[in-house]
Amino acid sequence: QQQVKQSPQSLIVQKGGISIINCAYENTAFDYFPWYQQFPGKGPALLIAIRPDVSEKKEGRFTISFNKSAKQFSLHIMDSQPGDSATYFCAVKAAGNKLTFGGGTRVLVKP
Amino acid sequence: KAGVTQTPRYLIKTRGQQVTLSCSPISGHRSVSWYQQTPGQGLQFLFEYFSETQRNKGNFPGRFSGRQFSNSRSEMNVSTLELGDSALYLCASSLSTGQREVAFFGQGTRLTVV
C-alpha cells in the first residue's frame, strides 16, 4: 500500500518564486520526516528533516511545515533558483533505517 | 571524508543472468541499506544490514539478496534477472540504526537487463 502520497508530480516556478510540495502519510508510527533532493545522475541527498514534536523547521531558503493531526508535511522553497531544479522526495521513517519515500516531485525553476 | 561508493556505475546484463553490486559505506558507518529506483515504482527499500546482520527487508522476491562484510562493505545480488529488474540501485549508509540517523546515498548502479 502507498504509505506516503506526494503532490504535485511536477512543478514549474519562476526564479524568485515559491515552490510548495506536499506529502501525506498514513502510519502514526513514523517518527522522522526527511526531504531529499536528487539531481540527474546522482543519488538523493538529505535536504532538511523534521521531528513530529516540531511544527516548522527552517534552513536557509528551505522550510518544512508539519501537521501531526492531519498527518501531512510540506516543503517550501523560498526565492527559488534555477539551481534548485531537481526532483524532491519526502520520506518517512519508523524504526531502524528503512525510509519509505513519496513518489517524487520534479521541480523546474525558470530563469 | 569519502562518500558512499558504489561499483560498478553501469551494468548491462541479459535476462536469466545474475549480478552482484557493491557498496562501500562512509568510513565509520555500520549500517547499509539498499533501494531500487524506477520511473514507475519510485524509490523502494530492499533491505538493511547492520553489523553483518540483515535487520529489515522490503517486499522483494527472494531473487534479491544481500550481505555485509566485517568492514561494513555490502553487496547485493540479483539472480535470474528479469527485464523489470532494470533500475537504478542505490546504497545508503548510516552511522548507526537510530531512528533519526541520516542516510547518505551513493550515486547508484544503473542496471539494464536486455
Interface residues (C-beta under 8 A of the other chain):
Chain A: D31 Y32 P34 Y36 G41 K42 G43 P44 A45 L46 A49 R51 F89 K93 A94 A95 G96 N97 K98 L99 T100 F101 G102 G103 G104
Chain B: V4 S31 S33 Y35 G42 L43 Q44 F45 E48 F50 R55 N56 G58 L90 A92 S94 T97 Q99 R100 E101 V102 A103 F104 F105 G106 Q107 G108
